[in-house]
């Protein structure tokens, strides 16, 4: 097993970095709302998009949705066979 040594952690620096990201997201959300372009995507449409792209990041997002119970194996029937089989693959092997 590979062991990695980490230096001293600066919690203050981490907190500042997280707060900067939070503020950036709040500004972006406000700008989208003011532009009238802030949309909520239906979960089924999001899952379809992730199954269609099926990149590493999409599979990770789908595994997260499975893990928290927002989607499950029953969702397979909502999609065409190719996409349903991709979802089944993730249900059957959560690491795959």
Contact map, one row per residue, 1 for C-alpha under 8 A:
111000000000000000000000000000000000000000000000000000000000000000000000000000000000000000000000
111100000000000000000000000000000000000000000000000000000000000000000000000000000000000000000000
111110000000000000000000000000000000000000000000000000000000000000000000000000000000000000000000
011111000000000000000000000000000000000000000000000000000000000000000000000000000000000000000000
001111100000000000000000000000000000000000000000000000000000000000000000000000000000000000000000
000111111000000000000000000000000000000000000000000000000000000000000000000000000000000000000000
000011111000000000000000000000000000000000000000000000000000000000000000000000000000000000000000
000001111100000000000000000000000000000000000000000000000000000000000000000000000000000000000000
000001111110000000000000000000000000000000000000000000000000000000000000000000000000000000000000
000000011111110000000000000000000000000000000000000000000000000000000000000000000000000000000000
000000001111111000000000000000000000000000000000000000000000000000000000000000000000000000000000
000000000111111100000000000000000000000000000000000000000000000000000000000000000000000000000000
000000000111111110000000000000000000000000000000000000000000000000000000000000000000000000000000
000000000111111111000000000000000000000000000000000000000000000000000000000000000000000000000000
000000000011111111100000000000000000000000000000000000000000000000000000000000000000000000000000
000000000001111111110000000000000000000000000000000000000000000000000000000000000000000000000000
000000000000111111111000000000000000000000000000000000000000000000000000000000000000000000000000
000000000000011111111100000000000000000000000000000000000000000000000000000000000000000000000000
000000000000001111111110000000000000000000000000000000000000000000000000000000000000000000000000
000000000000000111111111000000000000000000000000000000000000000000000000000000000000000000000000
000000000000000011111111100000000000000000000000000000000000000000000000000000000000000000000000
000000000000000001111111110000000000000000000000000000000000000000000000000000000000000000000000
000000000000000000111111111000000000000000000000000000000000000000000000000000000000000000000000
000000000000000000011111111100000000000000000000000000000000000000000000000000000000000000000000
000000000000000000001111111110000000000000000000000000000000000000000000000000000000000000000000
000000000000000000000111111111000000000000000000000000000000000000000000000000000000000000000000
000000000000000000000011111111100000000000000000000000000000000000000000000000000000000000000000
000000000000000000000001111111110000000000000000000000000000000000000000000000000000000000000000
000000000000000000000000111111111000010000000000000000000000000000000000000000000000000000000000
000000000000000000000000011111111100000000000000000000000000000000000000000000000000000000000000
000000000000000000000000001111111110000000000000000000000000000000000000000000000000000000000000
000000000000000000000000000111111111110000000000000000000000000000000000000000000000000000000000
000000000000000000000000000011111111110000000000000000000000000000000000000000000000000000000000
000000000000000000000000000001111111100000000000000000000000000000000000000000000000000000000000
000000000000000000000000000000111111110000000000000000000000000000000000000000000000000000000000
000000000000000000000000000000011111110000000000000000000000000000000000000000000000000000000000
000000000000000000000000000000011111111000000000000000000000000000000000000000000000000000000000
000000000000000000000000000010011011111100000000000000000000000000000000000000000000000000000000
000000000000000000000000000000000000111110000000000000000000000000000000000000000000000000000000
000000000000000000000000000000000000011111000000000000000000000000000000000000000000000000000000
000000000000000000000000000000000000001111101100000000000000000000000000000000000000000000000000
000000000000000000000000000000000000000111111100000000000000000000000000000000000000000000000000
000000000000000000000000000000000000000011111110000000000000000000000000000000000000000000000000
000000000000000000000000000000000000000001111111000000000000000000000000000000000000000000000000
000000000000000000000000000000000000000011111111100000000000000000000000000000000000000000000000
000000000000000000000000000000000000000011111111110000000000000000000000000000000000000000000000
000000000000000000000000000000000000000000111111111000000000010000000000000000000000000000000000
000000000000000000000000000000000000000000011111111100000000000000000000000000100010000000000000
000000000000000000000000000000000000000000001111111110000000000000000000000000000000000000000000
000000000000000000000000000000000000000000000111111111100110110000000000000000000000000000000000
000000000000000000000000000000000000000000000011111111000110000000000000000000000010011000000000
000000000000000000000000000000000000000000000001111111000000000000000000000000000010000000000000
000000000000000000000000000000000000000000000000111111100100000000000000000000000000000000000000
000000000000000000000000000000000000000000000000011111111110000000000000000000000000000000000000
000000000000000000000000000000000000000000000000010011111110000000000000000000000000000000000000
000000000000000000000000000000000000000000000000000001111111000000000000000000000000000000000000
000000000000000000000000000000000000000000000000000001111111100000000000000000000000000000000000
000000000000000000000000000000000000000000000000011011111111110000000000000000000000000000000000
000000000000000000000000000000000000000000000000011001111111111000000000000000000000000001000000
000000000000000000000000000000000000000000000000000000011111111100000000000000000000000000000000
000000000000000000000000000000000000000000000000010000001111111110000000000000000000000000000000
000000000000000000000000000000000000000000000010010000000111111111000000000000000000000001000000
000000000000000000000000000000000000000000000000000000000011111111100000000000000000000001100100
000000000000000000000000000000000000000000000000000000000001111111110000000000000000000000000000
000000000000000000000000000000000000000000000000000000000000111111111110000000000000000000000000
000000000000000000000000000000000000000000000000000000000000011111111111000000000000000000100000
000000000000000000000000000000000000000000000000000000000000001111111100000000000000000000000000
000000000000000000000000000000000000000000000000000000000000000111111100000000000000000000000000
000000000000000000000000000000000000000000000000000000000000000011111111000000000000000000000000
000000000000000000000000000000000000000000000000000000000000000011111111000000000000000000000000
000000000000000000000000000000000000000000000000000000000000000011001111111000000000000000000000
000000000000000000000000000000000000000000000000000000000000000001001111111000000000000000100000
000000000000000000000000000000000000000000000000000000000000000000000011111100000000001100100000
000000000000000000000000000000000000000000000000000000000000000000000011111110000000000000000000
000000000000000000000000000000000000000000000000000000000000000000000011111111100001001000000000
000000000000000000000000000000000000000000000000000000000000000000000000111111100011101100000000
000000000000000000000000000000000000000000000000000000000000000000000000011111111001000000000000
000000000000000000000000000000000000000000000000000000000000000000000000001111110001000000000000
000000000000000000000000000000000000000000000001000000000000000000000000001111111111000000000000
000000000000000000000000000000000000000000000000000000000000000000000000000011111111000000000000
000000000000000000000000000000000000000000000000000000000000000000000000000010111111100000000000
000000000000000000000000000000000000000000000000000000000000000000000000000000111111110000000000
000000000000000000000000000000000000000000000001001100000000000000000000000100111111111000000000
000000000000000000000000000000000000000000000000000000000000000000000000001111111111111100000000
000000000000000000000000000000000000000000000000000000000000000000000000000100001111111110000000
000000000000000000000000000000000000000000000000001000000000000000000000000000000111111111000000
000000000000000000000000000000000000000000000000001000000000000000000000101100000011111111100000
000000000000000000000000000000000000000000000000000000000000000000000000100100000001111111110000
000000000000000000000000000000000000000000000000000000000000000000000000000000000000111111111001
000000000000000000000000000000000000000000000000000000000010011000000000000000000000011111111111
000000000000000000000000000000000000000000000000000000000000001001000001100000000000001111111100
000000000000000000000000000000000000000000000000000000000000000000000000000000000000000111111100
000000000000000000000000000000000000000000000000000000000000000000000000000000000000000011111111
000000000000000000000000000000000000000000000000000000000000001000000000000000000000000001111111
000000000000000000000000000000000000000000000000000000000000000000000000000000000000000001001111
000000000000000000000000000000000000000000000000000000000000000000000000000000000000000011001111
